[in-house]
Amino acid sequence: KARPDCCEKMSKFQDWALALIPLSVVVAAAFMAMHNIPALWVPCGILVTVSVFAFAVTDRLIDQIKGMTLKAGLYGLDINKKGTPQGEDKIPESLGIVPATVHMVVVIIFQVYYYTAAGLNREDSAWLVKLEEYNAALAATIFMVFLGFADDVLELRWRYKLILPTVASLPLLITYAGSTTVILPNPFAAIFGRVVQLGLLYKVYMGLLSVFCTNSINILAGINGLEVGQSYVIACAVLIHNLLQLSSESGSAHLFSIFFLCPFVATSLALLRYNWFPSTVFVGDTYTYFAGMTLAVVGVLGHFSKTLLLFFIPQIINFLYSLPQLFGFVPCPRHRLPKYNVQTRLLEGRPDQLNLVNLTLCITGPLRERTLCILLLVFQAACCGLGFYIRYSPIAEIFYED
């Protein structure tokens, strides 16, 4: 039997309340970080305004464009609802193109404001984000969105999904003019020195980080809301870290990350509204590539790539657990999904499908899809909390200079 309307409304209210918890923490951190930095009040006020605008536009455009993707033949079936009427519905695919496009437009508009119209006083160089880094980030994400959409249309093989992020990161690698040094953890500092110049190897590392971020989000998927949800939680965690570091010597680098991620969080939240269970749109590889590259570029250009990886703990676990299938030691189907039980309407784990989704179900037992997604996102948030503990506790002295 269908649940009463009041129960459905209550469920949606609870979902939105959960979704807004990370954002509320970001807002609280923003007030704490910026109340002593008056120079940033106006730019950040404008940033919040355009981000709210980005949310509204994304929400409106998804509702309009999803019909166009259906007509173009870009749709999929919800395999996790196979054997039910919902499993026969054609669901518009590749809707990640909408938040990606809106994000890029809004970031460019804000860039124009920041550098030409009413930005910070140019004499205040401490808060002047480097234009070349801004453009490099834009070029890399735009390239990745294009390649991700091409993947959605052409259904490229896995081997090409390793190459695509590398190609997309080329604008970032070519135009990157920042430091190519790394600060080694204390145990290695006595042998190699505290600061090591990597040169070209640092750019290789940036390329590998881009490949990992894009594909790690892409392979931790398969249930409604998971791809967008994990990206949203990670982005909120990164924003909190940026705000905590805003008064440090690298404050301008973290400010760049804030400028880039605020519209990303807004557009992702709008997409999550449609992609949440029961999903009315699929995000496609366009979104996972876009989200992964966005997080990668802020981590690299914001000079906190080690901290970024702390927020990717579930993705690292999923990657390591998936290695036997990813490298062909174990047969790997295109969709490594759990089994849907039509009688119980629950998802059941498949021990032979090596990913975190199935591993969670094997540990907990059968779950509803919505409950499973919430559980995985709570785990994502908990791991981000662990990342903050590692970064800001005495343990950080082993890996960080201050």
Phi, psi and chi 1 to 4 in degrees:
 res  aa     phi    psi   chi1   chi2   chi3   chi4
   1 LYS       -  144.4  -65.6 -178.7  179.5  179.8
   2 ALA   -72.5  144.3      -      -      -      -
   3 ARG   -70.3  150.3  -68.8 -176.8  -59.2  172.7
   4 PRO   -60.7  155.9  -22.1   31.6      -      -
   5 ASP   -58.7  -37.1  -69.2  -18.2      -      -
   6 CYS   -64.2  -36.9   61.1      -      -      -
   7 CYS   -69.0  -38.3  -67.1      -      -      -
   8 GLU   -64.7  -41.4  -67.5 -177.7    1.8      -
   9 LYS   -65.7  -40.0  -69.1  180.0  179.4  178.5
  10 MET   -63.6  -40.3  179.4   60.4   68.5      -
  11 SER   -62.2  -44.0  177.9      -      -      -
  12 LYS   -64.5  -38.3  -69.3 -178.9  179.6  179.4
  13 PHE   -62.9  -43.3  174.0   78.1      -      -
  14 GLN   -63.0  -40.1  -67.2  171.5  -13.0      -
  15 ASP   -62.3  -45.1  -68.2  -18.4      -      -
  16 TRP   -66.6  -37.7  -88.7  102.9      -      -
  17 ALA   -61.0  -42.7      -      -      -      -
  18 LEU   -64.6  -40.8  -72.8  172.2      -      -
  19 ALA   -65.7  -31.3      -      -      -      -
  20 LEU   -86.2   -8.6  -68.0  176.8      -      -
  21 ILE   -60.7  -50.8  -70.9  175.4      -      -
  22 PRO   -59.6  -38.6  -22.1   33.8      -      -
  23 LEU   -66.8  -36.9 -170.4   59.7      -      -
  24 SER   -65.9  -34.7   63.2      -      -      -
  25 VAL   -66.8  -39.3  177.3      -      -      -
  26 VAL   -61.3  -44.7  171.7      -      -      -
  27 VAL   -61.6  -44.7  172.2      -      -      -
  28 ALA   -61.3  -42.7      -      -      -      -
  29 ALA   -64.6  -34.4      -      -      -      -
  30 ALA   -65.3  -43.5      -      -      -      -
  31 PHE   -64.0  -39.8  -81.7  109.2      -      -
  32 MET   -68.2  -37.0  -66.6  175.1   60.0      -
  33 ALA   -81.3  -32.6      -      -      -      -
  34 MET  -103.8   -3.2  -66.1 -172.0  178.8      -
  35 HIS   -67.5  -20.7   74.8  -78.4      -      -
  36 ASN  -101.9    9.2  -71.7  -32.5      -      -
  37 ILE  -124.6   75.7  -46.6  177.7      -      -
  38 PRO   -58.7  -28.1  -22.5   33.3      -      -
  39 ALA   -61.8  -21.2      -      -      -      -
  40 LEU   -99.5   -4.2  -64.3 -179.5      -      -
  41 TRP   -61.8  -47.9  -69.7   -4.0      -      -
  42 VAL   -68.6  -51.5  173.1      -      -      -
  43 PRO   -57.7  -41.4  -22.0   31.9      -      -
  44 CYS   -72.2  -30.6  -70.9      -      -      -
  45 GLY   -64.1  -42.6      -      -      -      -
  46 ILE   -64.5  -40.3  -61.6  -64.7      -      -
  47 LEU   -60.7  -44.6  178.7   65.2      -      -
  48 VAL   -63.3  -40.3  170.8      -      -      -
  49 THR   -62.0  -48.3  -58.2      -      -      -
  50 VAL   -69.3  -27.1  -62.7      -      -      -
  51 SER   -70.1  -41.4  -63.8      -      -      -
  52 VAL   -62.6  -40.5  172.0      -      -      -
  53 PHE   -61.3  -40.8  172.8   75.6      -      -
  54 ALA   -62.9  -39.6      -      -      -      -
  55 PHE   -61.1  -47.2  172.8   87.1      -      -
  56 ALA   -64.4  -42.9      -      -      -      -
  57 VAL   -66.6  -44.3  171.7      -      -      -
  58 THR   -60.5  -44.7  -57.1      -      -      -
  59 ASP   -59.7  -41.1 -175.9   76.1      -      -
  60 ARG   -71.8  -43.2 -177.6   67.5  178.8  -86.8
  61 LEU   -68.8  -37.2  -74.5  179.1      -      -
  62 ILE   -59.2  -42.5  -69.5  175.1      -      -
  63 ASP   -62.7  -30.9 -167.5   44.8      -      -
  64 GLN   -87.1  -39.5  -64.4  178.3  -10.0      -
  65 ILE   -81.5  -22.4  -67.1  178.6      -      -
  66 LYS   -61.3  -30.8   64.5 -178.9 -177.6  179.6
  67 GLY   -69.7  -33.8      -      -      -      -
  68 MET   -68.0  -38.9  -60.9  179.8 -174.9      -
  69 THR   -67.7  -33.7   60.4      -      -      -
  70 LEU   -62.8  -44.8  -83.8  176.0      -      -
  71 LYS   -64.3  -31.4  -69.3 -179.4 -178.8  178.9
  72 ALA   -81.2   -2.0      -      -      -      -
  73 GLY    84.5   11.6      -      -      -      -
  74 LEU   -94.2   90.9  -69.8  174.6      -      -
  75 TYR  -152.5  166.4   62.8   83.4      -      -
  76 GLY  -144.1  171.0      -      -      -      -
  77 LEU  -109.0  142.3  -59.3  177.7      -      -
  78 ASP   -78.6   97.6 -161.5  -27.5      -      -
  79 ILE   -63.2  -29.4  -58.4  176.7      -      -
  80 ASN   -72.4   -1.0  -74.2  -30.9      -      -
  81 LYS  -123.5   22.7  -61.1  176.4 -177.9   64.5
  82 LYS   -61.8  135.2 -171.7  174.8 -178.6 -179.9
  83 GLY    94.3    0.9      -      -      -      -
  84 THR  -120.4  163.1   67.3      -      -      -
  85 PRO   -56.9  -36.4  -25.9   34.3      -      -
  86 GLN   -65.0  -29.5  -64.8   83.8   -1.7      -
  87 GLY   -71.4  -14.3      -      -      -      -
  88 GLU   -95.0   -9.7  -57.9  -60.1  -36.1      -
  89 ASP   -72.7  139.7  -67.4  -21.9      -      -
  90 LYS   -82.8  120.0  -65.0  179.5  179.2  179.1
  91 ILE  -106.5  125.2  -60.8  179.8      -      -
  92 PRO   -55.2  136.3  -21.6   31.7      -      -
  93 GLU  -112.5  167.2 -173.2  123.5   32.2      -
  94 SER    64.8   25.8  -54.3      -      -      -
  95 LEU   -73.4   -3.1  -93.8  -63.2      -      -
  96 GLY   -63.6  -16.5      -      -      -      -
  97 ILE   -65.2  -26.6 -168.6   67.4      -      -
  98 VAL   -71.6  -57.6  177.1      -      -      -
  99 PRO   -61.7  -32.6   20.9  -32.8      -      -
 100 ALA   -63.9  -45.0      -      -      -      -
 101 THR   -67.0  -45.7  -57.1      -      -      -
 102 VAL   -62.3  -41.9  174.0      -      -      -
 103 HIS   -58.1  -47.0  172.1  -92.3      -      -
 104 MET   -64.0  -42.2  -70.5 -177.6  -69.9      -
 105 VAL   -63.3  -45.4  171.0      -      -      -
 106 VAL   -65.7  -41.5  167.6      -      -      -
 107 VAL   -62.8  -39.7  166.6      -      -      -
 108 ILE   -66.5  -42.5  -68.5  171.8      -      -
 109 ILE   -60.9  -44.3  -69.2  174.1      -      -
 110 PHE   -66.8  -34.2 -177.2   76.7      -      -
 111 GLN   -62.0  -42.4 -178.5 -173.9   28.4      -
 112 VAL   -60.8  -45.3  171.9      -      -      -
 113 TYR   -60.6  -47.7  152.4   77.4      -      -
 114 TYR   -65.4  -35.5 -172.2   72.1      -      -
 115 TYR   -98.8  -20.4  -74.9   99.7      -      -
 116 THR  -125.7  -36.9   61.1      -      -      -
 117 ALA   -87.7  -73.9      -      -      -      -
 118 ALA  -137.0   37.9      -      -      -      -
 119 GLY   -72.9 -168.8      -      -      -      -
 120 LEU   -66.8  157.9  -63.4  170.6      -      -
 121 ASN   -59.8  123.5 -173.3  -26.9      -      -
 122 ARG   -61.4  -19.6  -65.4  -52.2  176.1   90.6
 123 GLU   -73.4  -20.2  -64.8  178.0   -2.1      -
 124 ASP   -86.4   73.1 -170.4    3.8      -      -
 125 SER   -67.0  -16.4   58.2      -      -      -
 126 ALA   -63.8  -25.7      -      -      -      -
 127 TRP  -114.7   19.7  -62.9  113.1      -      -
 128 LEU   -95.4  107.5 -169.6   58.3      -      -
 129 VAL   -69.9  135.5  177.8      -      -      -
 130 LYS   -66.5  128.1  -66.5  180.0 -179.7  179.6
 131 LEU   -64.3  -39.5 -177.8   60.5      -      -
 132 GLU   -64.9  -33.6   60.7  -88.7   16.3      -
 133 GLU   -71.4  -38.3  -66.9 -172.4   -9.1      -
 134 TYR   -58.7  -47.5 -144.5  119.3      -      -
 135 ASN   -68.1  -35.8  -69.6  -25.2      -      -
 136 ALA   -63.9  -42.5      -      -      -      -
 137 ALA   -63.1  -42.8      -      -      -      -
 138 LEU   -62.2  -45.5  -85.1  171.8      -      -
 139 ALA   -61.8  -42.7      -      -      -      -
 140 ALA   -65.6  -43.7      -      -      -      -
 141 THR   -70.7  -38.8   50.9      -      -      -
 142 ILE   -62.5  -44.1  -69.8  172.0      -      -
 143 PHE   -60.7  -41.3 -157.7  176.3      -      -
 144 MET   -68.6  -37.1 -163.6   69.8 -109.9      -
 145 VAL   -63.1  -43.3  170.0      -      -      -
 146 PHE   -61.1  -46.2  166.7   74.6      -      -
 147 LEU   -69.3  -35.3  -67.9  174.2      -      -
 148 GLY   -65.3  -41.1      -      -      -      -
 149 PHE   -67.2  -37.2 -170.1   71.5      -      -
 150 ALA   -62.6  -37.2      -      -      -      -
 151 ASP   -65.4  -40.2 -174.2   18.6      -      -
 152 ASP   -61.5  -38.4  -79.3  -24.5      -      -
 153 VAL   -79.0  -42.0  175.0      -      -      -
 154 LEU   -94.9  -12.9  -58.5  176.2      -      -
 155 GLU    52.6   65.2  -63.9 -173.9   -4.3      -
 156 LEU   -69.3  155.8  -59.4  175.9      -      -
 157 ARG   -74.0  163.4  -66.2 -180.0  177.7  -87.0
 158 TRP   -59.6  -35.9  -92.5  106.1      -      -
 159 ARG   -61.7  -32.1   65.0  174.4   68.4   96.5
 160 TYR   -76.1  -22.6  -58.5  118.3      -      -
 161 LYS   -72.7  -15.9  -65.8 -173.8  179.1 -175.3
 162 LEU   -83.2  -29.6  -63.1  176.7      -      -
 163 ILE   -80.2  -38.3  -60.3  173.5      -      -
 164 LEU   -56.5  -49.7  -69.1  178.0      -      -
 165 PRO   -62.3  -32.6  -21.7   33.8      -      -
 166 THR   -63.8  -43.6  -54.1      -      -      -
 167 VAL   -64.0  -43.3  174.8      -      -      -
 168 ALA   -65.9  -27.1      -      -      -      -
 169 SER   -81.0   -6.3   66.0      -      -      -
 170 LEU   -57.6  -44.6  -70.7  178.5      -      -
 171 PRO   -58.5  -36.9  -24.5   34.5      -      -
 172 LEU   -66.7  -43.4  176.1   66.5      -      -
 173 LEU   -70.0  -38.5  -55.7 -177.2      -      -
 174 ILE   -71.0  -42.0  -67.1  172.1      -      -
 175 THR   -89.7   -9.1   58.6      -      -      -
 176 TYR   -64.9  124.2  179.1   76.7      -      -
 177 ALA  -125.3   17.3      -      -      -      -
 178 GLY   -86.3 -164.8      -      -      -      -
 179 SER   -69.1  143.9  171.9      -      -      -
 180 THR  -115.8   29.3   55.4      -      -      -
 181 THR  -104.9  156.8   60.6      -      -      -
 182 VAL  -129.8  149.7  -67.1      -      -      -
 183 ILE   -96.9  118.1  -59.9  172.5      -      -
 184 LEU   -81.7  150.2  -67.8  179.9      -      -
 185 PRO   -57.9  153.1  -21.9   32.0      -      -
 186 ASN   -53.0  -40.8  -72.4  -22.4      -      -
 187 PRO   -59.9  -30.8  -25.3   35.1      -      -
 188 PHE   -92.9  -16.5  -61.7   98.8      -      -
 189 ALA   -63.6  -33.6      -      -      -      -
 190 ALA   -67.0  -23.7      -      -      -      -
 191 ILE   -93.6  -49.8  -57.9  174.3      -      -
 192 PHE  -103.0   -8.3  -59.1  101.7      -      -
 193 GLY    98.3  156.7      -      -      -      -
 194 ARG   -68.8  -42.8 -175.9   63.0  171.8  166.7
 195 VAL  -114.8  127.2  179.5      -      -      -
 196 VAL  -120.2  131.7  176.1      -      -      -
 197 GLN   -87.4  116.2  175.3   62.3 -111.5      -
 198 LEU   -95.2  -25.2  -66.3 -178.5      -      -
 199 GLY    61.4 -123.9      -      -      -      -
 200 LEU   -62.9  -32.8 -177.4   60.9      -      -
 201 LEU   -61.0  -29.9  -70.6  177.4      -      -
 202 TYR   -65.4  -37.6 -171.4   82.9      -      -
 203 LYS   -70.8  -32.7  -65.1 -166.5  173.9 -176.0
 204 VAL   -63.5  -41.5  173.9      -      -      -
 205 TYR   -61.1  -41.4  159.6   72.6      -      -
 206 MET   -62.4  -40.7  -71.2 -167.7  -65.1      -
 207 GLY   -63.4  -42.2      -      -      -      -
 208 LEU   -65.9  -36.5  -67.1  175.5      -      -
 209 LEU   -64.3  -39.0 -177.9   65.3      -      -
 210 SER   -64.0  -42.1  -59.1      -      -      -
 211 VAL   -62.7  -43.6  172.8      -      -      -
 212 PHE   -65.7  -48.0  171.9   76.4      -      -
 213 CYS   -61.3  -44.3  -71.7      -      -      -
 214 THR   -67.8  -45.5   52.1      -      -      -
 215 ASN   -78.1  -27.1  -76.6  -72.6      -      -
 216 SER   -68.7  -34.6   64.2      -      -      -
 217 ILE   -74.0  -35.7  -67.6  175.9      -      -
 218 ASN   -67.1  -33.2 -167.7   37.7      -      -
 219 ILE   -92.8  -12.2   64.4  175.5      -      -
 220 LEU   -97.1   78.9 -177.9   52.3      -      -
 221 ALA  -153.1 -171.8      -      -      -      -
 222 GLY   113.3   -9.3      -      -      -      -
 223 ILE  -128.8  153.9   60.3  175.7      -      -
 224 ASN   -56.3  126.2  -66.7  171.2      -      -
 225 GLY    88.6   -7.7      -      -      -      -
 226 LEU   -73.2  -45.6 -176.2   56.2      -      -
 227 GLU   -61.0  -49.6  -61.6   97.9  -42.5      -
 228 VAL   -69.7  -40.0 -172.2      -      -      -
 229 GLY   -60.9  -46.3      -      -      -      -
 230 GLN   -67.1  -37.2   63.1 -177.6  -63.1      -
 231 SER   -65.3  -40.0  -56.7      -      -      -
 232 TYR   -64.3  -45.0  167.5   70.0      -      -
 233 VAL   -64.9  -44.3  171.6      -      -      -
 234 ILE   -62.5  -43.9  -65.7  172.2      -      -
 235 ALA   -62.0  -40.3      -      -      -      -
 236 CYS   -64.2  -40.1  -73.4      -      -      -
 237 ALA   -63.2  -42.1      -      -      -      -
 238 VAL   -63.6  -41.6  171.6      -      -      -
 239 LEU   -61.3  -42.1  -82.2  173.4      -      -
 240 ILE   -61.9  -42.8  -65.5  170.0      -      -
 241 HIS   -61.9  -43.3  170.9   67.2      -      -
 242 ASN   -59.4  -42.8  -64.8  147.4      -      -
 243 LEU   -66.9  -37.9  -70.0  164.9      -      -
 244 LEU   -67.6  -27.1  -66.5  175.9      -      -
 245 GLN   -98.4    5.6  -68.0  -67.6  -48.2      -
 246 LEU   -63.7  -28.5 -153.9   53.2      -      -
 247 SER   -92.4    4.3  -60.8      -      -      -
 248 SER   -81.7  177.8   66.0      -      -      -
 249 GLU   -63.8  -27.8  -66.1 -179.5   -2.9      -
 250 SER   -97.2   30.5   58.0      -      -      -
 251 GLY   -58.4  -38.0      -      -      -      -
 252 SER   -66.4  -34.4   61.8      -      -      -
 253 ALA   -66.4  -39.4      -      -      -      -
 254 HIS   -71.6  -31.1  -71.1  -79.5      -      -
 255 LEU   -64.2  -39.0 -174.6   62.9      -      -
 256 PHE   -57.4  -44.0  154.7   77.1      -      -
 257 SER   -62.6  -40.2  178.4      -      -      -
 258 ILE   -62.6  -45.0  -67.7  171.7      -      -
 259 PHE   -59.2  -36.5  -72.0  169.4      -      -
 260 PHE   -82.6  -32.7 -143.7   71.9      -      -
 261 LEU   -89.8  -27.6  -77.7 -176.4      -      -
 262 CYS   -58.6  -49.0  -82.4      -      -      -
 263 PRO   -65.1  -30.9  -22.2   34.0      -      -
 264 PHE   -63.7  -44.8  172.6   78.6      -      -
 265 VAL   -61.8  -42.0  167.2      -      -      -
 266 ALA   -64.7  -47.1      -      -      -      -
 267 THR   -70.1  -34.5   54.8      -      -      -
 268 SER   -67.1  -37.8  -65.4      -      -      -
 269 LEU   -65.2  -36.5 -166.3   57.9      -      -
 270 ALA   -66.3  -41.4      -      -      -      -
 271 LEU   -65.9  -37.2  178.7   60.5      -      -
 272 LEU   -61.8  -31.0 -175.0   59.9      -      -
 273 ARG   -59.4  -35.9  176.5  173.6  174.5  -94.4
 274 TYR   -90.9  -28.3  -70.0   87.9      -      -
 275 ASN   -89.5   -9.8 -173.2 -122.4      -      -
 276 TRP   -70.5  155.7 -171.1 -109.3      -      -
 277 PHE   -62.1  133.5  179.2   87.5      -      -
 278 PRO   -79.8  126.0   29.3  -32.5      -      -
 279 SER   -66.6  135.3  178.0      -      -      -
 280 THR  -104.4   -7.8   56.6      -      -      -
 281 VAL  -143.1  153.9  -58.4      -      -      -
 282 PHE  -106.5  144.0  -71.5  152.3      -      -
 283 VAL   -82.7  -29.3  -58.7      -      -      -
 284 GLY    75.1  172.9      -      -      -      -
 285 ASP   -66.9  -19.8  -70.6  -19.7      -      -
 286 THR   -55.5  -46.5  -54.7      -      -      -
 287 TYR   -72.8  -44.2  178.0   81.3      -      -
 288 THR   -63.2  -39.0   57.5      -      -      -
 289 TYR   -66.6  -43.9  -75.4    3.2      -      -
 290 PHE   -61.7  -46.9  157.4   64.7      -      -
 291 ALA   -64.6  -45.3      -      -      -      -
 292 GLY   -62.3  -42.7      -      -      -      -
 293 MET   -68.6  -37.4 -176.8   57.4   73.0      -
 294 THR   -60.6  -46.0  -60.8      -      -      -
 295 LEU   -67.4  -34.9  -65.8  168.9      -      -
 296 ALA   -66.9  -44.7      -      -      -      -
 297 VAL   -68.1  -36.2  -63.3      -      -      -
 298 VAL   -71.2  -33.0  -62.0      -      -      -
 299 GLY   -67.3  -40.2      -      -      -      -
 300 VAL   -74.3  -53.2  170.1      -      -      -
 301 LEU   -75.2  -21.0  -63.0  178.4      -      -
 302 GLY   -87.2   -3.6      -      -      -      -
 303 HIS    61.6   42.7  -52.7  -67.0      -      -
 304 PHE  -138.8   43.6   56.6   90.3      -      -
 305 SER   -64.0  -34.2   57.6      -      -      -
 306 LYS   -66.1  -42.7  -72.5 -175.0  -67.0 -173.5
 307 THR   -65.5  -37.6  -57.7      -      -      -
 308 LEU   -57.7  -42.1  178.2   65.9      -      -
 309 LEU   -65.6  -26.0  -71.7  175.5      -      -
 310 LEU   -64.5  -29.1  -67.6  176.6      -      -
 311 PHE   -84.6   -6.3  -59.3  142.1      -      -
 312 PHE  -103.7   24.6  -87.8   77.7      -      -
 313 ILE   -58.1  -46.9  -68.0  175.7      -      -
 314 PRO   -61.9  -36.4  -23.9   35.5      -      -
 315 GLN   -68.3  -35.9  -72.5   70.7   27.2      -
 316 ILE   -66.9  -43.4  -65.9  173.1      -      -
 317 ILE   -59.9  -45.8  -65.6  173.2      -      -
 318 ASN   -62.8  -40.6 -176.4   61.6      -      -
 319 PHE   -64.2  -47.4  171.0   71.4      -      -
 320 LEU   -64.5  -40.4  -65.6  176.2      -      -
 321 TYR   -67.9  -28.5 -175.1   61.6      -      -
 322 SER   -87.3   -8.0  -58.9      -      -      -
 323 LEU   -52.3  -44.0  -80.5  178.7      -      -
 324 PRO   -57.4  -37.2  -27.0   36.5      -      -
 325 GLN   -80.4  -38.0  -75.1 -170.1  -41.2      -
 326 LEU   -64.1  -32.6  -64.0  179.1      -      -
 327 PHE   -97.8    8.3  -75.6   94.2      -      -
 328 GLY    82.5    7.7      -      -      -      -
 329 PHE   -70.4  -27.4  -59.7  120.1      -      -
 330 VAL  -125.6  140.0  177.1      -      -      -
 331 PRO   -52.8  134.8  -26.9   34.6      -      -
 332 CYS  -124.5  106.4 -178.1      -      -      -
 333 PRO   -73.0  166.8   27.6  -33.5      -      -
 334 ARG   -66.0  -39.9 -180.0  171.6  178.3   82.2
 335 HIS  -115.8  108.9  -59.2  -69.4      -      -
 336 ARG   -92.5   71.9  -58.8 -177.9  -60.5  157.4
 337 LEU  -102.7  156.9  -60.3  176.1      -      -
 338 PRO   -71.9  172.2   23.7  -32.2      -      -
 339 LYS   -92.8  132.9  177.6 -176.0  176.8 -178.6
 340 TYR   -95.1  123.1  179.0   72.0      -      -
 341 ASN   -92.6  112.3 -170.4  -44.8      -      -
 342 VAL   -64.9  -35.4  179.4      -      -      -
 343 GLN   -69.4  -46.7  -78.1   71.5   35.5      -
 344 THR   -91.0  -14.8   62.3      -      -      -
 345 ARG    60.4   31.9  -62.3 -175.3  179.1 -179.3
 346 LEU  -118.3  155.0  -59.5  177.2      -      -
 347 LEU   -91.2  135.4  -65.9  179.4      -      -
 348 GLU  -117.3  139.6  -59.4  173.5   -6.1      -
 349 GLY   -72.3  146.5      -      -      -      -
 350 ARG  -112.2  110.5  -61.5 -170.9 -176.6 -162.7
 351 PRO   -60.0  -24.8  -22.0   33.4      -      -
 352 ASP   -84.0   -6.5   59.8  -32.8      -      -
 353 GLN  -102.3  106.1  -58.7  -57.2  -47.2      -
 354 LEU   -89.5   86.0  -53.8 -178.9      -      -
 355 ASN  -149.2  170.3   58.3   23.4      -      -
 356 LEU   -66.8  -30.2 -168.8   58.3      -      -
 357 VAL   -62.7  -51.5  173.8      -      -      -
 358 ASN   -69.1  -35.5  -77.4  -72.1      -      -
 359 LEU   -62.2  -41.4  177.6   60.9      -      -
 360 THR   -62.1  -43.3  -59.1      -      -      -
 361 LEU   -67.6  -34.0  -72.5  170.6      -      -
 362 CYS   -67.8  -28.4  -70.3      -      -      -
 363 ILE   -82.4  -45.5  -65.6  172.7      -      -
 364 THR   -87.2  -23.9   63.4      -      -      -
 365 GLY    92.9  176.6      -      -      -      -
 366 PRO   -57.5  140.6  -24.1   34.2      -      -
 367 LEU  -138.7  158.0  -65.9  172.0      -      -
 368 ARG   -70.8  152.2  -66.4 -171.5 -179.4  -83.6
 369 GLU   -60.3  -43.7 -173.6  172.4   -4.8      -
 370 ARG   -61.5  -44.5  171.9 -178.6  172.1  -88.0
 371 THR   -63.4  -40.4  -55.8      -      -      -
 372 LEU   -62.6  -43.7  175.3   60.4      -      -
 373 CYS   -63.5  -44.3 -174.6      -      -      -
 374 ILE   -61.0  -42.2  -68.0  175.5      -      -
 375 LEU   -61.3  -43.8 -179.2   61.4      -      -
 376 LEU   -66.9  -36.4  -71.8  169.4      -      -
 377 LEU   -73.0  -34.2  -66.3 -177.3      -      -
 378 VAL   -65.0  -39.6  168.7      -      -      -
 379 PHE   -62.9  -40.4  178.4   63.6      -      -
 380 GLN   -60.1  -45.6 -179.5   76.5   61.0      -
 381 ALA   -65.4  -39.4      -      -      -      -
 382 ALA   -64.3  -39.4      -      -      -      -
 383 CYS   -67.5  -35.4  -72.1      -      -      -
 384 CYS   -64.1  -39.5  -71.6      -      -      -
 385 GLY   -62.1  -40.0      -      -      -      -
 386 LEU   -62.7  -38.8  175.4   61.9      -      -
 387 GLY   -61.3  -40.6      -      -      -      -
 388 PHE   -64.9  -39.0  -82.5  113.2      -      -
 389 TYR   -63.1  -44.6  173.9   75.8      -      -
 390 ILE   -63.2  -40.5  -65.2  173.2      -      -
 391 ARG   -72.7  -35.6  176.8   61.0 -178.5   86.5
 392 TYR  -113.0    3.3  -69.0   98.4      -      -
 393 SER   -92.4  175.8   71.5      -      -      -
 394 PRO   -56.5  -20.5  -28.2   35.7      -      -
 395 ILE   -60.6  -28.6  -59.9  175.7      -      -
 396 ALA   -62.4  -24.1      -      -      -      -
 397 GLU   -61.4  -23.0  -64.1  178.6    0.9      -
 398 ILE   -73.6  -32.5  -59.1  175.5      -      -
 399 PHE  -111.7  -15.7  -60.1   98.1      -      -
 400 TYR  -126.4  156.1  -61.6   92.6      -      -
 401 GLU   -75.3  -33.3 -168.5  170.5   18.5      -
 402 ASP  -128.6      -   48.0   34.5      -      -
